[in-house]
Every structure is written in structure tokens, then in C-alpha cells.
Amino acid sequence: MNNRYLPWIEAEIKKQKFGSAPSSLYDPIRYIMSLGGKRLRPLLALLSYSLYRNDTKRIVPLATAVEAFHNFTLLHDDIMDKAPLRRGEKTVHEKWNINTAILAGDVMLVKVYDQLLKVEKELLREVLSKFNACAAEVCEGQQWDMEFETMKTVTEEQYIKMIRQKTAVLLGFSMELGAMLAHAPVKDQKALRNFGVDIGIGFQLKDDWLDVFGDGEKFGKQVGGDIIANKKTFLLITALTHAKSKDKKELNEWISATRFNKLKKVKAITAIYERLEISAHTEKRINFYFKRGLSQLEKLDVSEEKKSALKDYTLNLIDRIT
């Protein structure tokens, strides 16, 4: 089903001009939107809508508004992270400059609201209210992520809350939006939102796991990048909680070191993770969130046949990142 929806999404994105002059303001928006990606959020919105109605193409412009918001957050995140690349290409602030990237992000958010104003009148207030709550949580999650860099101790609970806000709530909103636009029962809207949030947490935990135990060539990323940067991922937080004596001492020495051999650091900390069985512990949590998310689909008042498209898409996506 998503094989049919994806061309609709790409065609809508290409059609959107956002604005014309000055081109230096709008070219960066068109640039970041053209860099691709899985288009996960608009796809989830369309799949959610299709559970209840057959005229799915009708809401493609609204689904792509969620994708525009997602890319707006990436544009500003890249500035904060000083990231040189996004999806293998130069980030906007590298290709243009920081000031232009900030302004492009600002106007991008305004254009998202322009798109959302196309929601039918009786739903508009509720959609905008839920979107605003989601957008605020995304910003809160990003701020927590930055604060974690200087916090001496971060708990598992704090970390899960952060990734829920920064990443997962937008997946939840995407699902909820599709259901709202389809006039689905309120209980179904809530179940689909919860589905998206749990799946989003599972995806982020999987990303943490892949950074250490994944195949760098297969996933197109530097294995051990989070270790080198001392990023407080689920794996590091869990290791710091469970490490004792020699392992704890060695782990803290690597974290506090300012000069080190990158490969040696990755190898040493990975060895500590293996001794502490961090991989198995992380996979257990990943499976917990995926299973809990998928269980939400049992609450929906739709046929098993209709649920299968969403379920199959989710399972295929999980398999591709496993």
C-alpha cells in the first residue's frame, strides 16, 4: 500500500513552492525537502486515514505538512549539532550559512501552518491544538537532549522521556492526524497515537543499538559514533547504571579522556557493553515498545484486513532496521 502512497507524497512535495523571492530564503527549503528520507510520518498519516476511508489521496497535502515540520526540526537541529551532512549531502547551514538556515527554518514553520489551515473547519481548531502540543514537546525533547550533554547523571526514565518528546510524539501525531481527518472514533485516534509513540521509542532505541552493534556499511553510518562523542544513549546510561569496580572505573576513564584513539575507545567500551550484556538488555526494551505499540492495533474498530497494511508496513520497517 505504501508503494502507492510514496509517489503521491513525493509529487506533492515537488509541487509545493513554499515561496519565490528572495530565492536565497526559499531555495534552502526546497533543498532540504528534496533530500528524501523514508517519508515515515506522512506515510503513517495516510495509512491511518486509509483504515477508515478510501479517498486517501485527498489528505496528501495535509500529510506532507507533517513532513515539512519534521524537516524544519532537522534544519534547526543540524545548526545546534554543527552537523556537516544530512542524508549524505551538505546541511543547509553549510551549503548557505547559519543565518539563512535559521530564517529558512522559521518561514518553513509558517508554511506548515499555511498547509494545516486547509483542514476542514470543524476539525481545524482541534488539529491545530494537538499539533501545537506536539511541536512544543519536540522542542522540549531537543532541549533535554542538549542538557544531557552536561548532566553528570541521566536516568533511563529521563532518557525515555526525552526520546519520546524529541522523536516519538511526532509519529504519534501523524497517526492521530490521519485518524482525525477520517473522523475515526476518539478511542481509535488515541490508540493510533499511542501506537505511533511506542513505535517511535522503539525505533530510537534501535538506532542507539545500531550505533554500537550494527553493520556500518549496511546502515550508512559510522559505527561507534555515539561512543566517540560520549552521547548519553540508552546503552551508555544502562552501562553506567550496572557497571561495577573495574568496568565502572574503565568506563569513566574513557568518558573523561580528552585525547584518545577513536578506534581503541570504541573497541574498549563495546567490550564493556558485551561483558555487561547491554545488547540483550537494550533489545529487550526495544521489543517491549514494539510489542506494546502493535498491541494498540487490537483496540481499533476496523477489520483485520484493513489493519494488515499498517501492521505489515511497520513490521517491514522494523525488519529493515534490524
N, C-alpha and C positions, 0 to 999 in steps of 0.2 A: 504493500500500500504506500509506504513512504517513498518507493521508487517513482510513484506517480506524483506525489506531493512536492518532492525536492525541485523538479524543474519549474513548478509553479512559483515556489519561493524565490528561486534564482531569477526568474523572469521579472518578478515584482521588484526585486532589489535593483535590477538593471534599469527598470522603468523609472524608479524614484530618482529625481534630480536633486532633491533637497534645497537647492538654490543655485544661482548662477554667478553673481558678482558680489564681492571680489572672488575670482576663481581660486585665489590662494586660501580662502576660507572653506570653500566647498569641495575643492579637489581632494583635500585630505579625508573628508568624509566618504566620498566615493571610493577613494583608495582603500581605506580600511574595510569598507563593506564588500569590496571586491576580492579580498584576500581569502575568502572561502571559510572553511571550517565545516563541522558536522551539521550546522543549522539545527542543532538539537532542540532548541527552545521553540521555534516556530513549528517544527515537525510535531512536537508534543502537543502544542495547542491544536493543530489540525487533527491529530489522532484522537484527542479528547473530544473535539467537536463531532467527529465522524461517528462516535459511539451513539449519538442521538439523532443526527440529521445527515442527509445525503448531499446537500448543496455545499460541500466543504470549501469549494473554490471561492465562495462568497466572502469568507473571512481571511483570505490570504493577506490582504493589506494590513489587517489588524495583527495577524500573527507575525508579520515582518517588523512591526513596531517593537515587539519584544526583542527581536534580533538586533534592531538598531540600538535599543537601550543597552543590551549586552555588550555591543561593540563600543558604545560610548564609555562604559566602565573599563573596558580593556585599554582604550586610548589613554584615559587618565591613570590607570594602574601602571601602564608602561612608563609614564613620566615618573611616578613615585618610585618605581623599581629600577629606574635608569636602564630599562631593557633595550638592547640594541635591535633585537629581532622579534617579529611577530609572525608566526606561521611561515618561517623561513625567509621573510622579506623584512626590509628596514621598517622600524616602527615610525609612526607619524612624526614624533619629535626629532628623530634622527634624519628623516628624509626632508622635513621642513625645519621647524625649530620649536622650542618648548612653548613660547607664547602663542604661536599659531595652533599648536596641538591643544592647548587649554581652550582657546576660543572655539576651535572646531568642535571640541567635546561639548562645550556649552550650547552652541547652536544645534548640535546633534540632539541633545536632550529636549530642546524646544520643539524640534521637528517630530520627536516621538509623541509629544502631546498633540501636535497637529494631526498625526495619524490616528491617535486614540479618540480624537473628537468625532471620528466617523462612526463610533459606536452608536447604536440606536438609542434614542432619547431616554427611554425608560430604564436602560441599563447604564447609561453614561456615568451618573454620579457614583454608583457602586463600583464600577470598573476602575474609575479614577481613584477612588478612595483606597481600594485594595492595591492598585499599582503604586500609589504614593507610600503606603505602609511597607510594601516590598522594597521599593527603591531606597527608603530610609534604612531598612535593615541591611541592604547590600553595602551601603556606606559605613554603617556601624561595624559590619564584619571586616571591611577593609581596614578601618581604624584599629580594631583589635589586632588584626594580623600585623600591622606595623608596630603596635605597642608590645606585642610578644617578643619582638627583636631585642628589646632592652629589659624585659622582665626576667628575673633570675629563675623563677619557677612558674610553669604553666601546667595546670591540671588537665587531665583527659576531658573532664566536663567542660572546662573553658575552651578547649580546642574544638570539641564537637560543636559547641555553641557558635564559635567563630566561623567554621566552615558551613554550618547551617545557614548563617546570615549571609556570608560573602558569596556563596555558590548555590546552595540548595534551594533557598526561598524563591529564587527566580524560576527554577524549574517547576516548583510548586505553583507559582503564579501562572506560568504558561499553561499548565494543566487546568487550573481553575478558570482561566480566561476562556479556554475552549468550551468548557462545560457551561459557563455563564452565558456565552454567546448562543449556545444551543438551547438555552432555557432548561437545562437539566435540573433535576431535583436538588435542593440545597444539600441534602446529605451526600449526594453523589459529588457535588462540587467540592465538599470538604474531603471526601475520600480521595478524590483525584489530586487535590492539593497535597495531602499527606503522602500519597504515592510519590509525587514529584520530589518532595523534600527528602524522603528517605532514600530514594534512588540517587539523588544528588549527593547526599552524605556518603553513600557507598562508593560513588564514582570518585570523590575526592580522596577518600581513604585508599582506594585502589591506586590512584595517582601517586600517593605517598609511597605505597608499597613498590610500585614500578620503578620509582627513582632509585631504589636500592637493589631490588631483585629482578627488575625487568631486563629485556634484551634491548640494548641501546640502539642497535641498527633497526630493529623491528618497530620501535616506538618513536624513533627520530628525536631522541633526547639524550643528554649526557647522563649516564648512569652515575649516581653519587653526587649530583649537583647540589642537592639539599644538604648532604653531609658536609661538603666543602664549605657551604655558606652558613653552617650551623643553624639551618632553618628548623624551627621547632615544629616538626611534623609529628604525627601520631606515633611514628616509630621511635623518634628520639625521646619524646615525652614518656612513653612506656618504658624505654630502656633506663632512663634516669630514675624512674619510679622503682624498678625492680632490681637494678644493679646493686651489688654489694662488694665490699672490700676491694679486691684488685681490679675488677671490672669497672667499678664506680670511679676509682682513682684514675684509671687509664682513660675512661670516657671524659672525665672532667679536664684532664690534661690536654686532650685533643681539642676540646671545645675552647679552652682558654688560650691555646697556642696561636700566636700571630704570624709566625713563619713556619711553614711545613711543606712537605712534599704531598701534593694533592692525591696522587695515586696511593701513596702509603697510608694517608689518613682514611681514604675510602675503604681500603682493604682492612685496616685495623678496626674501624668502627663496625664494618659489616661482620667481621669475625665476632665482635662483642654481641651484635644483634643475634647471630646464629647461636652463640652459647646461651643466650637468654631466651631463645625460641620466640623472638619478636615477630618473625614472619608468620608463624602459626597463630599467634595472638592477634595480629592485625587482620589476617584472613578471616578469623572467627568473627571479628567486628564487622568486616565488610559484608560477610554473608548474613549477619544479623540484620543489617539495614536493607539489603536487597530483599531478603525474605519478608521482612516486615512491610516493606513498600509494596511488594507484589501481593501480599495478603489483603491490601486495601481494595484490590480489584474485585475481591469476592463480595464486597459490600455494594457493588454497583447494580442498579436495577436495569441491566441490559443483558442480552443473550450472550452465551459463551462464545458464539461465533463472532460477535462484534468485539468482544474483549480480546479475542485471539490476535488481532492485528497489532494492538498496543502491547500485549504481552510478548508476542514474537519479536517485535521491534526492540523491546527492552532487553530480552534475553540475548538477541543477536548482538546488541551493543555491548552487553556485559562480556560476552564471549570474545568480542574483538579486542577488548582491553585486558583480557585475562592472560 
